[in-house]
Amino acid sequence: MKLNLSFDEEGRPRIGLGDEPFILDLEPRLPKAPDPLSAGGWERKAGRDDWGEFTSWRRVYSQGAEPLLSLTLRDYGEAIWLEVELLRALSGLRTRDSFAHLSILAPAFSLAEAPEFLAVTYGLGDSDDGYPGGYWPTAILGRGAGELPRQALAPLVLYSQAGALAIAPANWFLTSALVRIPGGVARGLHGAVEGLPTGFKLATLIASGDDPFSALGALGRLLRSRGEPPGQEDHPLLTRLGWWNAYGGYYTELLRPLNAEELARVVSSLKASGIPLGYLGLDLWYPYETIGKALRYRADPKKYPEGLRALRARWDIPYVLHLSALSERNEYGARGGDPEAYRAIAQDLLAEGGIAAWHDWLRTQQHLTPELRADPEAAEAWFSGLARAFSQVGLPLLLCMHTMGMVLASTRHRNVISARSHTDFLFSLQEVLTEAARRGHEELLEAWTPPGKLRAQNLIMGAVLSAFGLAPFHDLFLTRPHPGLGGDRPWEDAVLRALSCGPVGIGDAPGMTDAQLVDKLLVAGRLAQPDAPPRPHLPSLKEDVHLYWTERRAQDLSWYYLLALNTAEEERPFKLSLPFDPGEHCAWDGYTGRPVNTLAGVLPPGGMAYFVLAPEVGGISPLGYRGKLVPAPRRGFAAERDGKGIRIWSNGTPILVQGKALSAQGGNGSPVELGRENGLWTVAPRRGQGWIRIVRR
């Protein structure tokens, strides 16, 4: 969708879509300058770079008689790159040690009245916020500058019926944000920044799309195109089931710490149940000063006297290993912002048997280290240094307790492959939080989040993270209710994680894992997933019952996965209206694998309905693999039209099909198993895997 760049009578840029303006009065400002900057004329040029042809507009702003900075806009048609460059050094910029009070506004702009917005809060606020600092980035919807949150933001999406614009910092990610200012928005640097050198450049990217998430996708693709190429999509973290100990699992450090003896019980019970585990996600496995401040990344001898490597060899199961901020008394002798320390840390993780780094408490490290807020170069060096240190030894990164600046910075690093979408599963379990409060941890109960609200943020933020190339992690879940802990809707939790396209981890007690539910998540030992995480139908987010959807596209056939989520704390009826045309299809209940006549029902508080729309060709509708929560996954399944029928590739798992009288034949005439039960057909290759042609008789 083409952007419309124009200029008002004072020469200030205006950006919109078609005839509808979105951004007005765009100009750089200095919050502490006594007078506005004076602007020169525009210089226009044409050019071409790795993003294609563009028209460039450049203007110089002066303070008094001296040129101070320039503003350049490169218009690519569907995206605009804005760049402010300092023509002389600046000092005395500091406003306040806060992300919400910027030191330079480069640029500032007003919002037109019409567009609505989708904003994501940044994750860090003021330096005087208490430990651990910050909050989980959260998606917020509204209209107009007056409804923007007061926290820092990144990204911000403006939208209307005309389309959407996605806006985000394009460099200096760790100290850059968008903030609400009187009458509009500004992009700038953290308020603790005191001075900047001549030649310093602040870049902002604006990308367009038909809707907010297509605009975010365009913005993310452009940012990723100037980073390292992707390459770890098949890592076990994203393709295999894991078992985790973390907040919300049976083993939670504050309530029931994990040790080698207990971990052995877990592994033994999972092996006895035949559950194909890909890795163990271990939280707080190392000595720490206090939770969130690590001393050294080696196995805590009190918990794991043999170390972790010996246990990995015994069980033949590798680890995804937790990291936190570094204690001031850490044994690496490193200050908080030292990127070189991560070379030793990466080696420590390899020595213990790790295959991925789960870096938690990231925003806390920035909160505890003033240099990582006041010095943009130091902040970028810290994050890039840690990412490269793990990349050099082949370890991917899962981000947790991060800022959106770190999400944006991840577009430069191929080994940053995943991020937690929102807060811990624990905080939706009122039963265990009440017990934690009884034991003196009242702060945990105070952080309780209604399950519907947590699920909604996981889904919306999952779509945001996916736009920037990160697989969203909804945190672990419990496969059956645990007395004294909670987890009373395991099937719903399983579906959310299966559709997320991110890590899937269980946190059950020994002997408590529901092997049948786990089997519904896997095809041939690998996670069954759609093409992409669900995205919200934005109008539904204004109601109590939200609609989210995703798909699996095979040639010209599509399977749609629909979620109806009740975010209210009371029961709600629903009837879904689809925001797209699914074509000829059959609707199935995604939990039971049975056809349904209507996409309607009644949901309990926080509850979720799940439907699959399967294509129908010639009176035949294949749901996909029988007994799977994602019956038509992107791996190990294929389909295509074949005259009046359908050809489907099966790995040997039976295919569930609705139709009256069917005829099925394997590739090259090979025999197939064809059965009928409860009014539905099952079809599978008689021997191994292969193609099956299904037509009506």
C-alpha positions in Angstrom: 0.0 0.0 0.0 1.5 3.2 -1.2 2.2 6.0 1.4 1.4 9.6 0.7 4.2 12.0 1.6 3.3 15.7 1.3 4.3 19.0 3.0 2.2 21.7 4.8 2.5 25.4 4.2 5.4 25.6 6.7 7.2 22.8 4.9 6.6 20.2 7.6 6.1 16.6 6.3 2.7 14.9 6.4 2.4 11.2 5.9 -0.8 9.3 5.2 -2.5 6.7 3.0 -4.5 7.9 0.0 -6.2 11.1 0.9 -6.2 10.4 4.6 -3.5 12.0 6.7 -2.1 10.0 9.7 1.0 12.0 10.7 1.2 15.8 10.8 3.6 18.5 11.8 6.7 16.3 11.6 9.9 18.0 12.8 12.8 17.5 15.2 12.9 19.3 18.6 15.1 19.7 21.6 13.1 19.5 24.9 15.6 21.8 26.7 16.1 24.3 23.9 14.7 27.8 24.8 13.6 28.4 21.2 12.3 26.2 18.3 14.7 25.2 15.6 14.6 27.2 12.4 14.2 25.2 9.2 15.8 25.7 5.8 14.4 24.6 2.4 14.0 21.0 1.1 16.6 19.4 -1.1 15.2 16.6 -3.3 17.1 13.8 -4.9 16.4 10.3 -6.4 18.4 7.2 -5.4 18.4 3.4 -5.1 19.6 1.0 -2.4 19.0 -2.5 -1.2 15.3 -1.6 -0.6 14.8 -0.3 -4.1 14.3 3.1 -5.6 13.5 6.1 -3.4 12.9 9.8 -3.5 15.0 11.6 -0.8 14.1 14.9 0.9 16.6 16.6 3.1 16.2 19.8 5.2 18.7 21.5 7.6 17.6 22.9 11.0 19.5 25.6 12.7 19.8 26.9 16.3 20.5 30.6 16.0 22.7 31.2 13.0 24.4 27.8 13.2 23.2 24.6 11.4 22.4 22.0 14.1 21.0 19.0 12.4 19.4 17.6 9.2 16.2 15.7 8.6 16.2 13.3 5.7 13.1 11.3 4.4 13.7 8.5 1.9 10.3 7.6 0.4 10.2 4.0 -1.0 6.5 4.1 -1.8 5.4 1.6 0.8 7.9 2.6 3.4 9.6 5.8 4.6 13.0 6.0 6.3 13.4 9.1 8.5 16.9 10.1 9.6 18.0 12.9 11.9 21.8 13.6 11.7 23.6 15.9 14.0 25.7 18.5 12.2 27.5 19.5 15.5 27.9 17.9 18.9 25.1 18.4 21.5 25.5 18.5 25.3 23.2 19.2 28.2 20.4 17.0 26.8 19.6 15.0 29.9 16.0 15.4 31.1 15.3 12.5 33.5 16.6 9.0 33.9 13.5 7.6 32.2 12.3 6.0 28.9 9.2 8.2 29.1 11.1 11.5 29.1 13.3 11.7 26.0 16.5 13.7 25.7 15.9 14.5 22.0 12.8 14.4 19.9 14.0 13.2 16.5 11.3 13.7 15.2 8.1 14.7 16.9 4.8 14.7 15.1 1.1 15.2 15.7 -1.6 12.6 15.0 -4.6 13.2 12.7 -7.9 12.7 14.4 -9.2 9.7 12.3 -6.7 6.8 12.9 -6.9 4.3 15.7 -3.8 2.9 17.2 -2.2 -0.4 18.3 0.7 0.5 20.7 3.1 -1.8 22.5 4.6 -0.5 25.7 8.3 -0.6 25.9 9.1 -2.6 29.0 11.2 -0.1 31.1 10.2 3.1 32.8 12.0 5.2 35.4 15.3 4.4 37.1 13.7 4.9 40.5 11.2 2.1 39.8 11.8 -0.7 42.3 13.6 -4.0 41.7 13.5 -5.8 39.3 12.5 -2.8 37.2 10.1 -2.5 34.3 7.1 -4.5 33.2 6.0 -6.9 30.5 5.5 -5.2 27.1 1.8 -5.0 26.6 -0.4 -4.3 23.6 -2.9 -1.5 24.0 -5.6 -0.2 21.5 -7.2 3.2 21.4 -7.8 6.3 19.3 -6.0 9.6 19.2 -3.0 11.0 21.1 -5.0 11.5 24.2 -5.6 7.7 24.6 -1.9 6.7 24.1 -0.3 5.2 27.2 2.1 7.2 29.2 4.8 4.6 29.1 7.3 4.5 26.3 6.3 2.7 23.2 7.7 0.6 20.3 6.3 0.0 17.9 3.2 2.1 17.3 0.7 1.3 14.5 -1.9 3.9 13.3 -4.8 2.5 11.3 -8.2 3.2 9.8 -10.3 1.9 6.9 -7.7 3.3 4.5 -4.9 1.0 5.9 -2.2 1.1 8.5 1.2 2.6 9.2 3.7 0.9 11.5 6.3 3.1 13.2 9.4 2.0 15.1 13.0 3.1 15.8 15.4 1.8 13.2 18.7 2.1 15.1 20.0 2.5 18.6 17.2 0.1 19.6 18.2 -0.4 23.3 17.8 3.3 24.2 15.3 4.4 21.6 11.5 4.6 22.0 8.4 6.5 21.0 6.6 8.5 23.7 3.4 10.5 24.1 3.9 14.2 24.1 1.3 17.0 24.2 -0.7 16.6 21.0 1.3 13.8 19.5 4.2 11.4 19.6 8.0 11.7 19.5 10.8 9.3 18.7 14.0 9.9 20.6 16.6 8.7 23.1 16.4 7.8 26.7 16.2 10.8 29.0 19.5 10.0 30.7 21.5 10.7 27.5 23.6 13.8 28.2 25.4 14.4 25.0 25.8 13.2 21.4 28.7 13.6 18.9 28.7 15.3 15.5 27.5 12.8 12.9 25.2 10.9 15.2 22.1 9.6 13.4 18.7 8.6 14.7 16.6 6.6 12.2 12.9 5.8 12.3 11.1 3.4 9.9 7.5 3.7 8.8 5.9 0.9 6.8 2.4 0.5 5.4 0.0 -2.3 5.1 -3.7 -3.1 4.6 -4.1 -3.7 8.3 -2.0 -3.3 11.5 -0.4 -6.7 11.4 0.5 -6.6 7.7 2.1 -3.2 8.3 4.0 -4.6 11.2 5.0 -7.6 9.0 6.3 -5.2 6.4 8.3 -3.2 9.0 9.8 -6.3 10.4 10.8 -7.7 7.1 12.6 -4.5 6.2 14.5 -4.4 9.5 15.4 -8.1 9.2 16.7 -7.6 5.7 19.6 -5.5 7.1 20.5 -8.1 9.7 21.9 -11.7 9.5 19.9 -14.2 7.4 17.7 -16.6 9.4 18.9 -20.2 9.9 17.7 -21.9 13.1 14.0 -22.5 12.5 14.5 -26.3 12.9 16.2 -26.0 16.3 14.8 -28.4 19.0 13.6 -25.4 21.0 11.1 -24.7 18.2 10.3 -28.2 17.0 10.4 -30.5 20.0 8.5 -30.8 23.2 10.3 -29.6 26.4 9.8 -30.0 30.1 10.4 -26.9 32.1 10.7 -25.9 35.8 9.6 -22.2 36.1 7.0 -20.0 37.6 3.7 -22.0 37.0 5.2 -25.4 36.8 5.1 -28.0 39.6 8.7 -27.0 40.5 8.7 -23.3 41.2 11.8 -22.0 43.0 10.0 -20.0 45.7 7.6 -22.9 46.5 9.2 -26.2 45.4 12.8 -25.9 44.2 14.1 -28.4 41.7 17.2 -30.5 42.3 18.9 -33.5 40.7 16.9 -36.1 42.7 13.6 -34.5 41.7 14.7 -34.0 38.1 15.5 -37.7 37.9 12.0 -38.5 39.0 10.6 -36.3 36.3 12.7 -37.8 33.5 12.0 -41.3 34.7 8.3 -40.8 34.7 8.3 -39.1 31.2 10.4 -41.9 29.8 8.1 -44.5 31.3 5.1 -42.8 29.7 6.8 -42.9 26.3 6.8 -39.1 25.9 9.4 -38.0 23.3 11.1 -35.2 25.1 13.4 -32.9 23.1 15.1 -31.0 26.0 14.8 -29.9 29.6 14.3 -26.2 30.3 16.0 -25.5 33.6 15.4 -22.4 35.7 17.8 -21.2 38.4 20.2 -24.1 38.1 23.2 -22.0 39.1 24.3 -20.2 42.3 22.7 -16.7 42.7 22.8 -13.9 45.2 19.1 -13.3 45.0 16.6 -14.5 42.3 17.5 -12.4 39.2 21.1 -11.9 40.1 23.5 -14.7 39.1 26.9 -15.3 40.6 28.2 -17.9 38.1 26.7 -20.1 35.4 27.7 -23.5 36.7 25.5 -26.1 38.2 24.7 -25.3 41.8 26.5 -28.0 43.8 23.7 -28.0 46.4 21.1 -28.9 43.7 23.2 -30.8 41.2 26.3 -32.2 42.9 27.3 -34.2 39.8 26.8 -31.2 37.5 24.4 -31.1 34.6 26.7 -32.7 31.9 26.7 -36.1 33.7 22.9 -36.1 33.9 22.6 -35.2 30.2 24.9 -38.1 29.3 22.9 -40.5 31.5 19.5 -39.5 30.1 20.5 -38.4 26.6 18.4 -35.2 27.0 20.0 -31.8 26.4 19.1 -28.5 28.2 17.7 -25.1 27.5 19.5 -23.2 30.3 18.2 -20.1 32.1 20.2 -16.9 32.6 19.4 -13.8 34.6 21.0 -10.5 35.3 24.5 -10.6 36.8 25.1 -9.9 40.4 27.4 -7.1 41.2 29.5 -9.8 43.0 29.5 -12.1 40.0 32.5 -14.5 39.7 33.2 -13.4 36.1 34.5 -10.1 37.5 32.2 -8.3 35.0 30.3 -5.1 35.3 26.7 -5.4 34.2 27.1 -3.9 30.8 30.2 -5.9 29.8 29.6 -7.9 26.6 32.9 -9.7 26.9 31.6 -11.7 29.9 29.2 -13.5 27.6 32.0 -15.3 25.9 32.8 -17.1 29.2 29.1 -17.6 29.9 28.5 -19.2 26.5 31.3 -21.7 27.2 29.8 -22.4 30.6 26.5 -23.3 29.1 28.1 -25.6 26.5 30.1 -27.3 29.3 26.9 -28.0 31.2 25.2 -29.5 28.1 23.1 -26.6 27.0 21.8 -26.3 23.4 20.1 -22.9 23.9 20.3 -19.9 26.2 17.0 -18.8 27.9 18.1 -15.3 28.9 15.6 -14.0 31.5 15.9 -10.8 33.5 17.2 -8.8 30.5 15.4 -5.6 31.3 16.6 -5.9 34.9 20.2 -5.9 33.7 19.5 -2.6 31.9 17.6 -1.3 34.9 20.5 -2.0 37.2 23.2 -0.6 34.9 23.0 3.2 34.3 25.5 3.1 31.4 23.0 0.9 29.4 20.5 3.7 29.5 22.7 6.8 29.3 25.1 5.6 26.5 23.4 4.3 23.3 26.6 2.9 22.0 27.3 0.9 25.2 23.8 -0.5 25.2 24.0 -1.7 21.6 27.4 -3.2 22.3 26.1 -5.1 25.3 23.2 -6.7 23.6 25.0 -7.3 20.3 27.9 -8.7 22.2 25.9 -11.2 24.2 24.0 -12.3 21.0 27.3 -12.8 19.1 28.9 -14.7 22.0 26.2 -17.3 21.9 26.0 -17.4 18.1 29.8 -18.1 17.9 29.3 -21.3 19.9 26.0 -22.3 18.1 23.6 -21.4 20.9 20.3 -19.7 20.0 18.7 -17.2 22.3 15.2 -17.1 23.9 14.5 -13.7 25.3 12.6 -13.2 28.5 11.8 -10.2 30.7 13.0 -8.1 27.7 12.2 -4.7 26.3 10.8 -4.0 22.9 14.1 -2.4 22.2 15.7 -5.8 22.5 13.0 -7.3 20.2 13.9 -4.7 17.6 17.6 -5.3 18.1 17.0 -9.0 17.5 16.3 -8.3 13.9 20.0 -8.0 13.4 20.9 -11.4 14.9 20.0 -14.8 13.4 20.4 -16.7 16.6 17.8 -14.7 18.6 14.9 -16.9 17.6 12.2 -16.7 20.3 10.8 -14.5 23.1 8.3 -14.8 25.9 5.0 -13.2 24.8 3.9 -12.1 28.3 4.1 -12.8 32.0 4.5 -16.2 33.7 1.8 -18.9 33.6 2.0 -18.8 37.4 0.2 -15.5 37.6 -3.0 -17.0 36.1 -3.1 -19.7 38.8 -5.0 -18.2 41.7 -4.9 -21.4 43.7 -1.1 -21.5 44.0 -0.8 -17.7 44.3 -3.1 -17.9 47.4 -0.8 -20.5 48.8 2.3 -18.4 48.0 0.7 -15.4 49.8 0.1 -17.6 52.8 3.8 -18.4 52.9 4.7 -14.7 52.9 4.9 -14.0 49.1 1.9 -11.6 49.0 3.5 -9.8 46.0 2.8 -12.9 43.8 -0.9 -12.9 44.6 -1.0 -9.1 43.9 0.2 -9.8 40.4 -2.6 -12.3 39.6 -3.8 -11.9 36.0 -7.2 -13.2 34.9 -6.6 -16.1 32.5 -8.6 -14.5 29.7 -6.5 -11.3 29.9 -3.2 -13.2 30.0 -4.2 -15.4 27.0 -5.2 -12.3 25.1 -1.9 -10.6 25.7 0.0 -13.8 24.7 -1.9 -14.0 21.5 -1.7 -10.3 20.5 2.0 -10.0 21.6 2.7 -13.3 19.9 1.6 -11.8 16.6 3.7 -8.7 17.3 6.8 -10.8 18.1 6.3 -12.9 15.0 6.3 -9.8 12.8 9.9 -9.2 14.0 11.0 -12.8 13.3 10.7 -14.2 16.8 8.7 -17.3 17.7 6.4 -16.4 20.7 6.7 -18.5 23.8 3.5 -18.6 25.9 5.4 -20.2 28.9 5.0 -23.7 30.1 1.6 -25.3 31.0 0.2 -28.2 32.9 -1.2 -31.1 31.0 -3.7 -32.0 33.7 -5.0 -30.2 36.9 -2.5 -30.3 39.8 -4.0 -30.2 43.3 -2.9 -27.1 45.1 -1.4 -25.6 41.9 -4.2 -25.3 39.3 -4.2 -25.8 35.5 -7.8 -26.7 35.1 -8.0 -26.1 31.4 -5.1 -28.1 29.9 -6.6 -28.6 26.5 -7.1 -24.9 26.0 -3.5 -24.2 27.2 -2.2 -26.9 24.8 -4.0 -25.5 21.8 -2.7 -22.0 22.5 0.9 -23.3 22.6 0.5 -25.5 19.5 -0.8 -22.7 17.4 1.8 -20.2 18.7 4.5 -21.7 16.4 6.9 -21.2 19.3 8.4 -23.3 22.1 6.0 -25.7 23.8 6.9 -26.8 27.3 5.1 -28.8 30.0 5.8 -28.3 33.7 4.0 -31.3 35.3 4.9 -33.1 38.5 6.4 -36.6 38.2 3.8 -39.1 37.0 1.2 -36.3 36.3 1.7 -35.8 32.6 -1.3 -36.6 30.4 0.4 -38.7 27.7 -2.7 -38.6 25.5 -2.8 -34.9 25.4 0.9 -34.6 24.7 0.5 -37.0 21.8 -2.1 -34.6 20.3 0.6 -32.0 20.1 3.1 -34.1 18.1 3.4 -35.7 14.7 6.3 -38.2 14.5 7.9 -36.7 17.6 7.8 -33.1 16.3 5.5 -30.2 17.2 2.5 -29.9 14.9 2.1 -26.2 14.0 0.3 -24.0 11.5 2.1 -21.6 9.1 2.2 -18.7 11.6 0.9 -17.7 15.0 -2.7 -16.5 15.3 -3.5 -12.9 14.6 -6.4 -11.0 16.2 -9.4 -9.8 14.3 -9.0 -6.2 15.6 -12.7 -5.2 15.8 -13.3 -8.2 18.2 -10.7 -6.8 20.6 -13.2 -4.1 21.6 -15.6 -6.9 22.8 -15.4 -9.4 25.6 -15.0 -12.3 23.2 -12.0 -12.0 20.9 -11.5 -13.8 17.6 -8.0 -15.0 16.6 -7.1 -17.0 13.5 -4.3 -18.5 11.6 -4.0 -21.0 8.7 -2.1 -23.8 7.0 -1.9 -23.2 3.3 -1.1 -26.2 1.0 -1.0 -25.3 -2.6 -4.4 -23.6 -3.2 -6.0 -25.3 -0.2 -6.3 -23.7 3.3 -7.0 -25.0 6.7 -8.1 -22.2 9.1 -7.7 -22.4 12.9 -10.0 -20.2 14.8 -10.0 -19.2 18.5 -12.9 -17.5 20.4 -11.5 -16.3 23.7 -13.6 -14.9 26.5 -11.6 -12.2 28.2 -14.3 -11.4 30.7 -14.5 -12.7 34.3 -18.1 -13.8 33.6 -19.7 -16.3 31.2 -20.3 -15.0 27.7 -22.2 -16.3 24.6 -20.5 -16.0 21.2 -21.2 -16.4 17.5 -18.3 -15.9 15.2 -18.5 -13.9 12.0 -15.4 -14.6 9.8 -13.2 -11.7 8.7 -12.3 -13.6 5.5 -13.8 -15.8 2.9 -12.8 -19.4 3.6 -14.3 -20.8 0.4 -16.1 -24.2 0.4 -15.3 -25.7 3.7 -16.4 -27.9 6.6 -16.3 -26.6 10.2 -14.8 -29.0 12.8 -14.5 -28.7 16.6 -10.8 -28.5 17.1 -10.8 -30.3 20.5 -13.0 -33.3 19.5 -12.3 -33.6 15.8 -16.0 -33.7 15.1 -17.9 -31.6 12.5 -20.1 -28.8 13.8 -22.9 -26.8 12.2 -22.3 -23.4 13.8 -19.4 -21.4 15.2 -21.2 -20.5 18.3 -21.6 -21.4 22.0 -21.1 -20.1 25.5 -17.7 -19.6 27.1 -16.8 -19.6 30.8 -14.7 -16.8 32.2 -11.3 -16.9 30.4 -12.5 -19.9 28.4 -11.7 -20.6 24.7 -13.5 -22.3 21.8 -11.4 -23.8 19.0 -12.6 -24.6 15.5 -10.9 -25.8 12.3 -12.2 -24.9 8.9 -11.1 -27.6 6.5 -11.4 -27.2 2.7 -14.1 -29.0 0.9 -13.5 -30.3 -2.7 -16.1 -32.4 -4.5 -18.0 -33.1 -1.3 -14.9 -34.2 0.5 -13.5 -32.4 3.6 -10.3 -33.7 5.1 -9.7 -32.4 8.7 -6.2 -33.8 8.6 -4.3 -36.1 11.0 -6.7 -37.9 13.3 -6.4 -37.0 17.0 -4.1 -34.0 16.5 -4.8 -30.5 17.8 -3.2 -29.0 14.7 -4.4 -31.7 12.2 -2.9 -30.1 9.1 0.6 -29.0 10.2 3.2 -27.2 8.2 5.7 -30.0 8.5 4.9 -33.7 7.6 1.7 -32.9 5.8 0.8 -31.8 2.3 -2.3 -31.6 0.1 -3.4 -30.5 -3.4 -6.4 -30.6 -5.6 -6.6 -33.5 -8.0 -9.5 -33.2 -10.5 -12.7 -33.7 -8.5 -10.8 -35.0 -5.5 -7.8 -34.3 -3.2 -4.3 -35.7 -2.9 -2.9 -35.8 0.6 0.5 -36.8 1.8 0.5 -38.7 5.1 3.4 -39.8 7.2 1.4 -42.9 8.1 -1.0 -41.2 10.6 -4.6 -41.7 9.6 -6.4 -38.8 7.9 -9.9 -38.0 9.1 -12.3 -37.2 6.3 -16.0 -36.1 6.0 -17.9 -37.2 3.0 -20.6 -39.7 1.9 -19.1 -42.4 -0.2 -15.3 -42.3 -0.7 -12.7 -44.0 -2.8 -9.1 -43.8 -1.8 -5.9 -45.0 -3.6 -2.3 -44.7 -2.7 0.4 -43.3 -4.9 1.3 -45.6 -7.8 -1.8 -47.6 -7.0 -0.5 -48.7 -3.6 -3.1 -50.0 -1.2 -4.5 -47.8 1.6 -6.5 -48.5 4.8 -10.0 -47.1 4.5 -12.3 -47.2 7.5 -15.5 -45.6 8.8 -16.4 -44.8 12.4 -19.1 -42.5 13.8 -20.0 -41.2 10.4 -16.4 -40.2 9.5 -13.8 -41.8 7.3 -10.2 -42.6 8.2 -7.6 -43.0 5.4 -4.0 -44.0 5.7 -1.2 -45.6 3.6 -1.2 -49.3 4.4 2.6 -49.3 4.6 4.6 -46.3 5.8 4.1 -42.9 4.3 3.0 -41.6 1.0 0.4 -39.8 -1.2 -3.3 -40.7 -1.1 -5.9 -39.7 -3.7 -9.4 -39.3 -2.3 -12.5 -38.9 -4.4 -16.3 -39.5 -4.1 -17.6 -42.7 -5.4 
